[in-house]
Amino acid sequence: MFKSTLCLLISAAGQGAGYTASARHWNEAAMKRHAQMGFAEGWAMVVEQLAALAEA
């Protein structure tokens, strides 16, 4: 188990929304484990699914 905090910033951007996600980890080892687990790829899928839902 590792400790991390996820920060999500969502703001109006023209006719849509801007989205920024960042993670803060307890230490570098935790950051590397999180990356190996597919953090970036997982959140990319979340964003794609949210976009598809919003456009439906």
Buried (B, 14 or more C-beta within 10 A) or exposed (E): EEEEEEEEEEEEEEEEEEBEBEBEBEEEEBBEBBEEEEBEEEBEEEEEEEEEEEEE
